[in-house]
Every structure is written in C-alpha cells, then in structure tokens.
Amino acid sequence: MPFSVRILRFFGILLLGVCALGVAGITWAYLIEPNLLFVRQVAYRIPQWNGRGRPLKIVVAGDFHFMPTPFDEVRALRYVQRIMQLKPDLILLVGDYARGSSKNASMSPQKAAQLLQGLEAPCGVFVIQGNHDFTFGWNNWKKELTRIGFRILADKSVLITLNDGRRLQLSGLRESFRYSKKQLPQRHSPNIPHIVLCHRPEIDCILSEGDADFIISGHTHGGQIRLPFNLLWFEASPDHTQPYTYPWHISAGNKYLITKGLGTSTLPLRFNCPPEIYLLTLH
C-alpha cells in the first residue's frame, strides 16, 4: 500500500474516532449526566456552639429549573424522595425554580409547588428567590411556596432555636442585580451563628467583617460543562471573573458554600458536572 494511502487511512480513522467520541460525549451530556443525582456531604464546625449538642443536618438544593414536561415532574418527585431519605433537620432552597424567561419554557408555580410539597423538616423549609424566578412573577412563586408551608426569606431573618437551646440566625436576600447594604438583616449577636442565603455568590460589596459566618449560594451550576484539565468551563460571571471553588469559596475574606445545582439553563447539557444536593452538617 502506498505511503500516501496509509496516511489518508490513518487520518480517516482518526477523524471517525473523534466524531464517535464527540457523539458519545454529547449523548452523555444530554441524556445521562443531567439525570444523575449526587449527595455531597459537607461539614462545618460552628465556633459559637463549641461542639455542644447533636449535629444539625441541613439539605441545600437549588437551581431546579423545572420545565413543563412529564419528565421534569418525575425529576421533581425524585428530588423530594432523595432529600427526605436524608432525614434533614432543616431544608434550604436557594432559588431558580423556573427555567428561562418564557412561561412556555418553565413549569408553573402551582405545579412546581404541588410536586415539592413533600419536603418537610423539623426546623422548617426556607426558600429564597433566584434570578430566573421573575418568570410567572416572584409574587406567584412566593404565594404557592408559602401555601405548602415553605417560609420565604426576602431581605428577612429568622432565629431558629433548637431543642437543646442552641440558636441559629438564618437570613435570606431577595434577588437583585444591584444588592444594597440595607437588604442585609442585622446580625442578632456574634454569639449566635449567622448564615446568609443569597442566590448569586456575589455580595462582597454589602458584607462587612463579622456580618455572617458564611453565605450559601447557587446560580453558577458549576459551569454545567467542564472539560478535563480545566480546558473549558462557563462558571465565571461579569461580576466575578475568577473561577469559583466548590464546595467552599473564599472571596474578599467572605466564605461561600456554593452548590452546582440540579437543573440546566441556556444549554440542556451537563458534562463532568452532575446535579447535586448538599448534606451540610453543622456541629
């Protein structure tokens, strides 16, 4: 066989291999990985509690991005079942229940609430708004989620008292493209741990030293598509050009716990970045 023919055959086989690999990757990213669900265990030692009492189990979930399809109805029920299997003391939902800016692309608040109403915990289920939740109007989401017993934190704070007398301050910020200091509820006491829920992990501008022990956020999706060796990722935002780190991220001295979330937006793909919920243990 002439050398030139061998070269052509080699490159032909190489091209076919690359195409096959690409098709396999897209199939995985579209059909398989978005349907996986991982529970990531995270622990945090509360200095104010000084090791006292039973550890507090918190489930953190966000970026559901429910579409108006029977498949997403099954997906929602699967999330509820998995979360309840963890027997959490407290459930925190960090926004983006809607998908996209079009009502045709998103599950309605009524339907989403119907599917999520199985979530319950002794210390309650607390909810904040995401940037996609203007779809159908945030007031409609708030109404439906409140109807099923969830508590909305919108620039508000609650003080949770555990059975053994330990206390925890929980604050939530209403979604805004320009956060202001007046949105942040005042800390009750430095002796009481203070956790802030904010959908986007970009509130350094309103935080002063000691305002919060840490912030819980979502929004980034972990980039959704992460090629090996960091060859490609999409997680940086205009307000934060550096890659985030997971689960903990430090920015301007502030500590964020960031979940990569459950759904997808823009592209219905996840690669090397499967859906996740956090089981956060405070002790």
VOPAGU-2260 file (C-alpha; in pm, 1 decimal, decimal comma):
REM VOPAGU-2260
SITE   aa  ch    i         X         Y         Z
SITE  MET   A    0       0,0       0,0       0,0
SITE  PRO   A    1     145,2     340,6     -98,9
SITE  PHE   A    2     256,2     562,9     188,0
SITE  SER   A    3      10,8     839,3      92,4
SITE  VAL   A    4    -281,7     596,5     111,9
SITE  ARG   A    5    -170,4     480,1     457,2
SITE  ILE   A    6    -156,9     842,1     573,0
SITE  LEU   A    7    -507,3     911,1     439,3
SITE  ARG   A    8    -641,0     596,8     604,3
SITE  PHE   A    9    -479,5     694,4     936,1
SITE  PHE   A   10    -635,2    1040,3     931,8
SITE  GLY   A   11    -969,8     895,2     821,5
SITE  ILE   A   12    -974,1     655,7    1117,1
SITE  LEU   A   13    -863,9     937,0    1347,5
SITE  LEU   A   14   -1147,1    1161,6    1221,3
SITE  LEU   A   15   -1403,8     885,8    1266,5
SITE  GLY   A   16   -1274,3     826,6    1620,2
SITE  VAL   A   17   -1303,6    1194,9    1706,7
SITE  CYS   A   18   -1658,8    1208,6    1564,6
SITE  ALA   A   19   -1759,4     895,8    1757,4
SITE  LEU   A   20   -1611,9    1040,7    2075,8
SITE  GLY   A   21   -1799,4    1367,8    2017,7
SITE  VAL   A   22   -2131,6    1189,2    1963,7
SITE  ALA   A   23   -2073,7     979,8    2276,2
SITE  GLY   A   24   -1988,2    1293,8    2477,5
SITE  ILE   A   25   -2297,2    1483,4    2364,0
SITE  THR   A   26   -2518,3    1179,4    2432,6
SITE  TRP   A   27   -2375,2    1155,5    2783,3
SITE  ALA   A   28   -2410,1    1529,3    2845,9
SITE  TYR   A   29   -2769,5    1544,8    2718,0
SITE  LEU   A   30   -2928,5    1213,5    2818,0
SITE  ILE   A   31   -2730,4    1069,4    3107,2
SITE  GLU   A   32   -2542,1    1313,6    3327,7
SITE  PRO   A   33   -2829,9    1563,2    3377,0
SITE  ASN   A   34   -3034,7    1273,1    3515,0
SITE  LEU   A   35   -2779,6    1170,0    3775,1
SITE  LEU   A   36   -2808,9    1291,2    4133,8
SITE  PHE   A   37   -2524,6    1308,9    4384,4
SITE  VAL   A   38   -2542,8    1387,0    4755,0
SITE  ARG   A   39   -2230,6    1575,9    4859,1
SITE  GLN   A   40   -2154,6    1568,8    5230,6
SITE  VAL   A   41   -2010,8    1887,9    5376,0
SITE  ALA   A   42   -1928,2    1965,1    5738,6
SITE  TYR   A   43   -1879,1    2295,4    5919,9
SITE  ARG   A   44   -1780,4    2346,7    6280,5
SITE  ILE   A   45   -1977,2    2628,3    6445,5
SITE  PRO   A   46   -1737,8    2807,5    6684,4
SITE  GLN   A   47   -2025,4    2957,1    6886,7
SITE  TRP   A   48   -2159,8    2608,9    6966,1
SITE  ASN   A   49   -1820,1    2485,4    7084,9
SITE  GLY   A   50   -1903,2    2124,6    6993,4
SITE  ARG   A   51   -2219,8    2117,3    7206,6
SITE  GLY   A   52   -2530,4    1925,5    7109,4
SITE  ARG   A   53   -2626,7    1690,5    6831,1
SITE  PRO   A   54   -2502,6    1781,8    6479,9
SITE  LEU   A   55   -2761,0    1970,3    6276,2
SITE  LYS   A   56   -2831,0    1813,7    5934,8
SITE  ILE   A   57   -2918,4    2062,4    5659,9
SITE  VAL   A   58   -3004,7    1983,5    5298,5
SITE  VAL   A   59   -2913,7    2256,5    5048,1
SITE  ALA   A   60   -3065,4    2240,9    4698,9
SITE  GLY   A   61   -3108,2    2492,5    4420,1
SITE  ASP   A   62   -3124,0    2575,2    4050,2
SITE  PHE   A   63   -3405,1    2328,6    3980,1
SITE  HIS   A   64   -3502,4    2497,4    3650,4
SITE  PHE   A   65   -3819,1    2293,7    3608,7
SITE  MET   A   66   -3956,5    2263,6    3255,8
SITE  PRO   A   67   -4327,2    2198,3    3181,1
SITE  THR   A   68   -4277,6    1833,3    3088,0
SITE  PRO   A   69   -4383,4    1499,4    3241,0
SITE  PHE   A   70   -4015,1    1412,0    3265,0
SITE  ASP   A   71   -3949,0    1712,1    3489,4
SITE  GLU   A   72   -4244,9    1616,5    3707,0
SITE  VAL   A   73   -4074,0    1282,0    3766,1
SITE  ARG   A   74   -3746,3    1464,4    3825,9
SITE  ALA   A   75   -3904,6    1684,4    4093,7
SITE  LEU   A   76   -4057,7    1388,5    4276,9
SITE  ARG   A   77   -3721,8    1209,6    4264,1
SITE  TYR   A   78   -3551,7    1507,1    4428,1
SITE  VAL   A   79   -3815,2    1519,7    4701,7
SITE  GLN   A   80   -3778,9    1148,4    4769,8
SITE  ARG   A   81   -3399,2    1164,1    4788,6
SITE  ILE   A   82   -3398,3    1468,8    5016,2
SITE  MET   A   83   -3646,6    1311,7    5257,1
SITE  GLN   A   84   -3440,0     992,5    5270,1
SITE  LEU   A   85   -3162,0    1201,7    5427,7
SITE  LYS   A   86   -3390,8    1293,1    5722,3
SITE  PRO   A   87   -3276,0    1656,2    5738,5
SITE  ASP   A   88   -3339,6    1884,1    6036,0
SITE  LEU   A   89   -3357,2    2184,8    5803,2
SITE  ILE   A   90   -3403,9    2230,5    5427,2
SITE  LEU   A   91   -3273,0    2534,5    5236,4
SITE  LEU   A   92   -3374,4    2602,0    4874,3
SITE  VAL   A   93   -3154,9    2866,1    4712,6
SITE  GLY   A   94   -3361,6    2975,0    4413,0
SITE  ASP   A   95   -3426,5    2926,1    4039,6
SITE  TYR   A   96   -3735,1    2706,6    4038,2
SITE  ALA   A   97   -3832,8    2848,5    3697,4
SITE  ARG   A   98   -3643,5    2791,0    3376,1
SITE  GLY   A   99   -3573,7    3071,4    3131,1
SITE  SER   A  100   -3766,3    3393,4    3086,4
SITE  SER   A  101   -4057,0    3243,0    2892,8
SITE  LYS   A  102   -4364,3    3093,6    3058,2
SITE  ASN   A  103   -4375,5    2833,8    2780,9
SITE  ALA   A  104   -4030,0    2708,7    2883,0
SITE  SER   A  105   -4098,9    2684,6    3255,0
SITE  MET   A  106   -4316,2    2479,5    3486,2
SITE  SER   A  107   -4582,2    2690,7    3655,4
SITE  PRO   A  108   -4552,5    2787,1    4024,3
SITE  GLN   A  109   -4870,6    2592,6    4101,7
SITE  LYS   A  110   -4737,2    2270,6    3950,1
SITE  ALA   A  111   -4390,6    2307,5    4099,5
SITE  ALA   A  112   -4535,3    2366,7    4446,2
SITE  GLN   A  113   -4760,0    2064,0    4409,4
SITE  LEU   A  114   -4455,6    1847,8    4334,8
SITE  LEU   A  115   -4234,0    1996,2    4607,0
SITE  GLN   A  116   -4489,7    1987,5    4887,4
SITE  GLY   A  117   -4350,0    1657,2    5015,4
SITE  LEU   A  118   -4046,4    1842,2    5151,8
SITE  GLU   A  119   -4061,0    1892,2    5526,6
SITE  ALA   A  120   -3817,1    1916,1    5815,8
SITE  PRO   A  121   -3843,7    1973,5    6193,1
SITE  CYS   A  122   -3677,9    2316,3    6172,0
SITE  GLY   A  123   -3863,0    2409,0    5852,1
SITE  VAL   A  124   -3811,9    2457,6    5479,7
SITE  PHE   A  125   -3672,7    2800,7    5388,8
SITE  VAL   A  126   -3673,3    2947,8    5040,0
SITE  ILE   A  127   -3507,1    3236,7    4859,7
SITE  GLN   A  128   -3558,1    3379,1    4511,1
SITE  GLY   A  129   -3334,3    3314,7    4211,2
SITE  ASN   A  130   -3276,6    3533,6    3907,5
SITE  HIS   A  131   -3499,5    3312,5    3687,8
SITE  ASP   A  132   -3793,2    3334,5    3927,1
SITE  PHE   A  133   -3927,3    3653,7    3773,4
SITE  THR   A  134   -4087,7    3413,4    3522,9
SITE  PHE   A  135   -4458,5    3399,4    3619,6
SITE  GLY   A  136   -4376,5    3676,8    3869,8
SITE  TRP   A  137   -4198,6    3621,9    4200,0
SITE  ASN   A  138   -4519,0    3703,1    4390,9
SITE  ASN   A  139   -4684,2    3399,3    4232,2
SITE  TRP   A  140   -4393,6    3175,2    4328,3
SITE  LYS   A  141   -4397,4    3319,1    4679,0
SITE  LYS   A  142   -4771,7    3263,5    4711,3
SITE  GLU   A  143   -4757,6    2898,8    4600,5
SITE  LEU   A  144   -4448,0    2807,7    4802,7
SITE  THR   A  145   -4596,7    2972,3    5112,9
SITE  ARG   A  146   -4921,4    2779,8    5060,0
SITE  ILE   A  147   -4738,3    2447,4    5100,3
SITE  GLY   A  148   -4569,8    2559,2    5421,0
SITE  PHE   A  149   -4233,8    2686,2    5297,2
SITE  ARG   A  150   -4100,1    3003,2    5459,0
SITE  ILE   A  151   -3981,8    3279,3    5228,2
SITE  LEU   A  152   -3674,4    3479,0    5324,9
SITE  ALA   A  153   -3668,0    3802,7    5125,5
SITE  ASP   A  154   -3439,6    4051,2    5298,5
SITE  LYS   A  155   -3558,8    3894,8    5621,2
SITE  SER   A  156   -3412,6    3697,6    5906,8
SITE  VAL   A  157   -3537,0    3424,3    6142,1
SITE  LEU   A  158   -3394,0    3296,6    6466,9
SITE  ILE   A  159   -3413,6    2918,1    6495,6
SITE  THR   A  160   -3398,6    2771,6    6846,1
SITE  LEU   A  161   -3303,6    2404,3    6867,0
SITE  ASN   A  162   -3441,0    2166,5    7128,9
SITE  ASP   A  163   -3124,1    2191,6    7336,5
SITE  GLY   A  164   -3134,6    2571,1    7342,7
SITE  ARG   A  165   -2873,5    2641,9    7074,2
SITE  ARG   A  166   -2974,0    2916,6    6833,8
SITE  LEU   A  167   -2909,1    2983,8    6466,3
SITE  GLN   A  168   -2982,2    3302,2    6272,6
SITE  LEU   A  169   -3086,0    3244,5    5913,8
SITE  SER   A  170   -3117,9    3536,5    5669,7
SITE  GLY   A  171   -3219,1    3546,0    5304,8
SITE  LEU   A  172   -3175,3    3812,2    5038,4
SITE  ARG   A  173   -3426,4    3899,2    4768,9
SITE  GLU   A  174   -3277,5    3860,2    4421,2
SITE  SER   A  175   -3140,1    4185,0    4285,1
SITE  PHE   A  176   -2893,6    4281,7    4014,3
SITE  ARG   A  177   -2764,1    4551,2    4249,0
SITE  TYR   A  178   -2753,0    4444,8    4611,6
SITE  SER   A  179   -2755,2    4714,8    4877,6
SITE  LYS   A  180   -2637,1    4708,5    5236,0
SITE  LYS   A  181   -2987,5    4780,3    5364,4
SITE  GLN   A  182   -3107,2    4444,2    5226,7
SITE  LEU   A  183   -2887,7    4252,5    5469,1
SITE  PRO   A  184   -3064,0    4183,6    5801,8
SITE  GLN   A  185   -2865,3    4291,3    6104,1
SITE  ARG   A  186   -2686,0    4020,7    6295,8
SITE  HIS   A  187   -2855,0    3945,0    6629,7
SITE  SER   A  188   -2533,7    3867,9    6815,6
SITE  PRO   A  189   -2179,8    3749,2    6739,1
SITE  ASN   A  190   -2254,2    3467,9    6986,1
SITE  ILE   A  191   -2525,6    3330,0    6755,6
SITE  PRO   A  192   -2411,8    3175,2    6425,5
SITE  HIS   A  193   -2544,5    3367,4    6124,8
SITE  ILE   A  194   -2591,6    3204,6    5784,3
SITE  VAL   A  195   -2699,3    3415,8    5485,1
SITE  LEU   A  196   -2879,3    3271,4    5182,8
SITE  CYS   A  197   -2820,0    3455,1    4856,6
SITE  HIS   A  198   -2879,4    3301,4    4514,2
SITE  ARG   A  199   -2576,4    3457,8    4349,6
SITE  PRO   A  200   -2241,4    3433,0    4533,8
SITE  GLU   A  201   -2160,5    3796,4    4465,2
SITE  ILE   A  202   -2245,9    4002,7    4773,6
SITE  ASP   A  203   -1899,1    4101,3    4892,4
SITE  CYS   A  204   -1994,0    4465,0    4830,2
SITE  ILE   A  205   -2254,8    4464,0    5110,2
SITE  LEU   A  206   -2070,8    4249,4    5364,7
SITE  SER   A  207   -1856,7    4382,4    5645,8
SITE  GLU   A  208   -1633,0    4175,7    5866,7
SITE  GLY   A  209   -1841,1    3971,9    6110,0
SITE  ASP   A  210   -2174,8    4016,0    5928,8
SITE  ALA   A  211   -2209,2    3642,8    5859,9
SITE  ASP   A  212   -2032,2    3318,8    5939,9
SITE  PHE   A  213   -2083,7    3208,2    5579,5
SITE  ILE   A  214   -2311,2    3250,4    5277,5
SITE  ILE   A  215   -2496,3    2971,7    5094,9
SITE  SER   A  216   -2548,2    3024,6    4720,4
SITE  GLY   A  217   -2615,9    2854,7    4388,4
SITE  HIS   A  218   -2651,1    3019,7    4045,5
SITE  THR   A  219   -2321,5    2907,7    3890,5
SITE  HIS   A  220   -2430,8    2550,0    3800,1
SITE  GLY   A  221   -2061,4    2472,5    3835,2
SITE  GLY   A  222   -2042,4    2585,4    3473,5
SITE  GLN   A  223   -2255,2    2284,5    3359,3
SITE  ILE   A  224   -1983,1    2187,3    3109,8
SITE  ARG   A  225   -1633,8    2130,0    3246,0
SITE  LEU   A  226   -1380,8    1963,6    3021,5
SITE  PRO   A  227   -1093,2    1777,5    3188,4
SITE  PHE   A  228    -783,5    1976,8    3291,0
SITE  ASN   A  229    -998,7    2293,1    3303,2
SITE  LEU   A  230    -979,5    2329,5    2926,1
SITE  LEU   A  231   -1328,4    2478,7    2924,1
SITE  TRP   A  232   -1578,2    2598,6    3182,2
SITE  PHE   A  233   -1853,8    2860,6    3187,1
SITE  GLU   A  234   -1888,8    2949,8    3551,8
SITE  ALA   A  235   -1738,9    3299,7    3571,4
SITE  SER   A  236   -1982,8    3589,8    3571,9
SITE  PRO   A  237   -1934,0    3955,5    3473,6
SITE  ASP   A  238   -1909,3    4042,7    3843,5
SITE  HIS   A  239   -1671,1    3760,8    3928,1
SITE  THR   A  240   -1413,1    3679,3    3665,6
SITE  GLN   A  241   -1220,5    3418,9    3864,5
SITE  PRO   A  242   -1332,2    3052,9    3874,0
SITE  TYR   A  243   -1532,4    2955,3    4178,3
SITE  THR   A  244   -1415,5    2672,6    4402,9
SITE  TYR   A  245   -1650,1    2405,4    4535,6
SITE  PRO   A  246   -1794,5    2344,6    4782,3
SITE  TRP   A  247   -1626,8    2630,6    4969,4
SITE  HIS   A  248   -1523,3    2953,5    4802,4
SITE  ILE   A  249   -1342,5    3246,0    4963,1
SITE  SER   A  250   -1392,6    3592,4    4814,7
SITE  ALA   A  251   -1280,2    3919,3    4976,8
SITE  GLY   A  252   -1248,5    3732,2    5304,6
SITE  ASN   A  253   -1607,9    3604,9    5290,9
SITE  LYS   A  254   -1682,2    3232,4    5296,1
SITE  TYR   A  255   -1937,5    3092,5    5047,7
SITE  LEU   A  256   -2084,0    2743,9    5025,4
SITE  ILE   A  257   -2182,1    2710,9    4657,3
SITE  THR   A  258   -2389,9    2428,0    4516,2
SITE  LYS   A  259   -2365,0    2334,5    4147,5
SITE  GLY   A  260   -2741,3    2282,8    4149,9
SITE  LEU   A  261   -2979,7    2038,6    3989,6
SITE  GLY   A  262   -3102,4    2168,0    3655,4
SITE  THR   A  263   -2971,5    2334,8    3342,6
SITE  SER   A  264   -3022,2    2667,1    3169,0
SITE  THR   A  265   -2927,1    2800,1    2823,6
SITE  LEU   A  266   -2788,7    2461,5    2712,3
SITE  PRO   A  267   -2967,5    2144,4    2832,9
SITE  LEU   A  268   -2629,5    1982,2    2895,9
SITE  ARG   A  269   -2411,5    1878,2    3188,5
SITE  PHE   A  270   -2065,8    1732,7    3143,3
SITE  ASN   A  271   -1825,3    1648,3    3425,7
SITE  CYS   A  272   -2059,3    1849,8    3647,1
SITE  PRO   A  273   -2350,1    1627,7    3759,5
SITE  PRO   A  274   -2653,9    1754,1    3952,8
SITE  GLU   A  275   -2601,3    1767,0    4327,8
SITE  ILE   A  276   -2753,7    1847,5    4662,3
SITE  TYR   A  277   -2552,9    1917,6    4976,4
SITE  LEU   A  278   -2597,5    1744,5    5307,8
SITE  LEU   A  279   -2442,7    2008,5    5531,9
SITE  THR   A  280   -2366,8    1902,1    5887,8
SITE  LEU   A  281   -2322,4    2178,0    6146,5
SITE  HIS   A  282   -2157,1    2072,3    6469,3
